[in-house]
Amino acid sequence: MIDKKELIAHFTGEELNLAQSVLEKANISMQYETTIFTQDFLTPNIWNFFYKRLSHVMKIECNGVFEESERRMISFNNGYNTPYPITVLKIINNSKFKVLEHKDYLGAILSLGIKRNKIGDLVIKDNKCYFVACDEIGKFIIENLISVGKNPCTVELVADIEELPHMDFTESIISVASLRADAIVSEIANCSRANAVKLVDSGKVLIDYSDDINKSSEVKLDSRITIRGKGKYLISEIVGKTKSDKLRIKIKKYT
């Protein structure tokens, strides 16, 4: 199992608090052989950490409802496939004059006093925002979210998961000498290696939502890289090498 020293070495701040809560649930689930869910949607650096370290000793799954979802809830020992305590919702923008963005919807939800980790990914499609929330706050959102900014809206349950839109990406191939953070950032941001180092050192680069990185940190496959002012990217797969022996990596940019 994982001990607290390993958590302290890997996480800091609020992430550490969340990781400690997850570890407690994992220990209880293993000790009593019972199904337990986290009560939070966790960022990739947390759910990946536990999945990779515990999947060989217990049944552990990570679910965010959307395909390739970033924020996910963890289940431990869910041998009977008990449904996750997740409510799927959609916000309908009732204004014909204002096109709302991800930040508008997220800001409106959080303005209700809801913590970010209580909701998962948000996907915008056809002037609607689809998102997932912990069961405990689903009804509260439906009853209290009546506008996004100055735009009137309605919130409804999504009964059919097939209604959910897919996340949109644009794919491209980059060539890098290694999987070092500065090399990846340099290619994605189309800047020099020196400027990529400055971006990393200034905290403008997040890997799986963590800024606890340095220029020589190795970027793993399936990592999400966020570069302030440039966007968010998924490091998808290594598709080969160039004649000069550089790695050819497929990346997906969130749109």
C-alpha positions as CSV (number, residue, x, y, z in Angstrom):
1,M,0.0,0.0,0.0
2,I,0.9,3.7,-0.1
3,D,2.2,5.4,3.0
4,K,1.8,9.1,3.9
5,K,5.5,9.8,3.4
6,E,5.0,8.9,-0.3
7,L,2.1,11.3,-0.5
8,I,4.0,14.1,1.1
9,A,6.9,13.5,-1.4
10,H,4.4,13.7,-4.3
11,F,1.8,16.3,-3.4
12,T,1.6,19.7,-1.7
13,G,-1.1,22.0,-0.4
14,E,-4.7,21.3,-1.3
15,E,-3.7,18.4,-3.5
16,L,-2.0,16.7,-0.5
17,N,-5.2,17.1,1.6
18,L,-7.3,15.5,-1.2
19,A,-4.7,12.7,-1.7
20,Q,-4.7,11.9,2.0
21,S,-8.5,11.7,1.9
22,V,-8.3,9.3,-1.0
23,L,-5.7,7.1,0.8
24,E,-8.0,6.9,3.8
25,K,-10.8,5.6,1.6
26,A,-8.5,3.1,-0.1
27,N,-7.4,1.7,3.2
28,I,-10.9,1.4,4.6
29,S,-12.1,-0.3,1.4
30,M,-9.2,-2.8,1.5
31,Q,-9.5,-3.5,5.2
32,Y,-13.3,-4.1,5.1
33,E,-13.5,-5.3,1.5
34,T,-16.3,-2.9,0.7
35,T,-17.1,-0.5,-2.2
36,I,-16.1,3.1,-1.5
37,F,-16.2,6.1,-3.8
38,T,-14.3,9.3,-3.5
39,Q,-16.5,12.3,-2.9
40,D,-14.5,14.5,-5.2
41,F,-13.6,14.7,-8.9
42,L,-9.8,14.5,-8.9
43,T,-7.3,15.9,-11.3
44,P,-5.2,13.5,-13.4
45,N,-2.1,13.8,-11.2
46,I,-4.1,12.4,-8.3
47,W,-6.3,9.7,-9.9
48,N,-3.3,8.5,-12.0
49,F,-1.1,8.3,-8.9
50,F,-3.6,6.0,-7.1
51,Y,-4.5,3.9,-10.1
52,K,-0.9,3.1,-11.0
53,R,0.0,2.2,-7.5
54,L,-3.1,0.3,-6.4
55,S,-4.5,-1.4,-9.4
56,H,-2.3,-4.5,-8.8
57,V,-3.6,-5.0,-5.3
58,M,-7.3,-4.1,-5.5
59,K,-10.1,-3.3,-8.0
60,I,-9.8,0.5,-8.7
61,E,-11.5,2.4,-11.4
62,C,-11.6,6.1,-12.4
63,N,-14.7,7.6,-14.0
64,G,-15.5,11.1,-15.2
65,V,-18.4,10.0,-17.5
66,F,-17.1,11.9,-20.6
67,E,-14.7,10.0,-22.9
68,E,-11.1,11.1,-22.1
69,S,-12.4,13.1,-19.1
70,E,-9.8,14.8,-17.1
71,R,-11.4,15.1,-13.7
72,R,-12.5,11.7,-12.4
73,M,-14.0,10.1,-9.3
74,I,-12.3,6.9,-8.0
75,S,-14.1,3.7,-6.9
76,F,-12.4,1.1,-4.8
77,N,-13.5,-2.6,-4.8
78,N,-16.6,-1.9,-6.9
79,G,-17.1,-5.6,-7.8
80,Y,-20.8,-5.3,-8.2
81,N,-20.6,-2.2,-10.5
82,T,-22.6,0.0,-8.1
83,P,-23.4,3.2,-9.9
84,Y,-21.1,6.1,-9.2
85,P,-22.7,8.9,-7.1
86,I,-22.6,11.3,-10.1
87,T,-25.3,13.5,-11.5
88,V,-25.1,14.5,-15.1
89,L,-26.5,17.9,-15.9
90,K,-26.8,20.4,-18.8
91,I,-27.2,24.1,-18.6
92,I,-29.2,25.6,-21.4
93,N,-28.4,29.2,-22.4
94,N,-31.7,30.9,-23.0
95,S,-30.2,34.0,-24.5
96,K,-30.1,34.3,-28.3
97,F,-27.7,37.2,-28.1
98,K,-24.7,35.9,-26.1
99,V,-22.5,32.9,-26.8
100,L,-21.2,31.7,-23.5
101,E,-17.8,30.1,-22.9
102,H,-16.4,27.4,-20.6
103,K,-15.2,30.1,-18.1
104,D,-18.7,31.7,-18.0
105,Y,-20.4,28.4,-17.1
106,L,-17.7,27.4,-14.6
107,G,-17.8,30.8,-12.9
108,A,-21.6,30.7,-12.6
109,I,-21.5,27.2,-10.9
110,L,-18.7,28.2,-8.5
111,S,-20.5,31.4,-7.6
112,L,-23.1,29.3,-5.9
113,G,-20.4,28.4,-3.3
114,I,-19.6,25.1,-4.8
115,K,-16.0,23.9,-4.6
116,R,-14.3,23.1,-7.9
117,N,-13.6,19.5,-6.9
118,K,-17.3,18.8,-6.6
119,I,-17.9,19.1,-10.3
120,G,-16.1,17.3,-13.1
121,D,-15.4,18.3,-16.7
122,L,-17.6,20.8,-18.6
123,V,-18.2,20.3,-22.3
124,I,-19.8,23.1,-24.4
125,K,-21.9,22.2,-27.4
126,D,-24.7,24.0,-29.3
127,N,-25.1,26.7,-26.7
128,K,-25.4,24.2,-23.9
129,C,-23.0,23.2,-21.2
130,Y,-22.9,19.5,-20.2
131,F,-21.2,18.6,-16.9
132,V,-21.1,16.2,-14.1
133,A,-21.5,16.9,-10.4
134,C,-21.5,14.9,-7.1
135,D,-25.0,13.6,-6.4
136,E,-25.1,15.6,-3.2
137,I,-25.2,18.9,-5.0
138,G,-27.1,18.1,-8.2
139,K,-30.5,19.2,-7.0
140,F,-29.0,22.3,-5.4
141,I,-27.6,23.4,-8.8
142,I,-30.9,22.7,-10.6
143,E,-32.8,24.8,-8.2
144,N,-30.3,27.7,-7.8
145,L,-28.5,28.2,-11.0
146,I,-30.9,30.5,-12.9
147,S,-28.4,32.7,-14.9
148,V,-24.9,32.6,-16.3
149,G,-23.7,36.2,-15.8
150,K,-26.6,38.3,-17.0
151,N,-27.9,35.5,-19.3
152,P,-31.0,33.5,-18.1
153,C,-30.5,29.7,-18.2
154,T,-32.2,26.5,-17.1
155,V,-30.5,23.4,-15.7
156,E,-31.8,19.9,-16.5
157,L,-30.8,16.4,-15.7
158,V,-29.3,14.3,-18.5
159,A,-31.1,11.0,-18.3
160,D,-29.5,9.4,-21.5
161,I,-25.6,9.4,-21.5
162,E,-25.8,9.0,-25.2
163,E,-26.8,12.6,-25.4
164,L,-23.4,13.8,-24.1
165,P,-21.2,15.4,-26.7
166,H,-17.6,14.3,-27.3
167,M,-14.8,16.5,-26.4
168,D,-13.3,18.3,-29.4
169,F,-9.6,18.1,-30.2
170,T,-7.3,19.2,-32.9
171,E,-4.4,16.7,-33.5
172,S,-0.9,17.5,-34.6
173,I,2.6,15.8,-34.6
174,I,5.6,17.4,-32.9
175,S,9.2,16.2,-33.0
176,V,11.3,16.4,-29.9
177,A,14.7,15.2,-28.8
178,S,13.3,13.9,-25.5
179,L,10.2,14.0,-23.2
180,R,11.7,16.7,-21.0
181,A,9.2,19.4,-20.1
182,D,11.2,22.2,-21.7
183,A,11.5,20.3,-25.0
184,I,7.8,19.6,-25.1
185,V,6.8,23.1,-24.1
186,S,9.2,24.6,-26.7
187,E,7.5,22.7,-29.5
188,I,3.9,23.3,-28.3
189,A,4.4,27.0,-27.7
190,N,6.5,27.5,-30.8
191,C,9.3,29.2,-28.8
192,S,13.0,28.7,-28.1
193,R,14.1,26.3,-25.5
194,A,15.3,29.2,-23.3
195,N,11.8,30.8,-23.4
196,A,10.3,27.4,-22.7
197,V,12.4,27.2,-19.5
198,K,11.2,30.7,-18.5
199,L,7.6,29.6,-19.0
200,V,8.2,26.6,-16.7
201,D,10.1,28.5,-14.1
202,S,7.5,31.3,-13.9
203,G,4.7,28.8,-13.2
204,K,2.9,29.3,-16.5
205,V,3.1,25.6,-17.3
206,L,1.0,23.0,-15.5
207,I,1.4,19.2,-16.0
208,D,-1.7,17.4,-14.9
209,Y,-2.7,20.6,-13.1
210,S,0.5,20.6,-11.0
211,D,3.1,23.4,-11.2
212,D,5.5,21.3,-9.2
213,I,7.8,20.7,-12.2
214,N,11.1,21.8,-13.6
215,K,12.6,22.0,-17.0
216,S,14.0,18.5,-16.9
217,S,10.8,16.8,-15.6
218,E,9.8,14.0,-17.9
219,V,6.4,14.3,-19.4
220,K,4.5,11.0,-19.4
221,L,2.1,9.9,-22.1
222,D,-1.5,10.8,-21.4
223,S,-0.4,13.8,-19.4
224,R,-2.3,17.1,-19.8
225,I,-0.1,20.2,-20.3
226,T,-1.6,23.6,-19.8
227,I,0.4,26.6,-21.0
228,R,-1.0,30.0,-20.0
229,G,-1.9,31.9,-23.1
230,K,-1.4,28.9,-25.4
231,G,-4.0,26.4,-24.4
232,K,-4.3,22.9,-23.0
233,Y,-2.9,19.8,-24.7
234,L,-3.0,16.0,-24.2
235,I,0.3,14.1,-24.9
236,S,-1.3,11.3,-26.7
237,E,1.2,8.8,-28.1
238,I,4.7,8.3,-29.6
239,V,4.1,7.5,-33.3
240,G,7.7,6.9,-34.3
241,K,11.0,8.6,-34.8
242,T,12.5,11.1,-37.4
243,K,15.6,10.3,-39.4
244,S,17.5,12.4,-36.9
245,D,16.2,10.1,-34.1
246,K,13.8,12.6,-32.6
247,L,10.6,11.3,-31.1
248,R,7.4,12.0,-33.1
249,I,4.6,12.6,-30.7
250,K,0.9,13.0,-31.4
251,I,-0.6,15.8,-29.3
252,K,-4.3,16.8,-29.0
253,K,-5.2,20.4,-28.3
254,Y,-8.5,21.0,-26.5
255,T,-10.8,23.3,-28.5
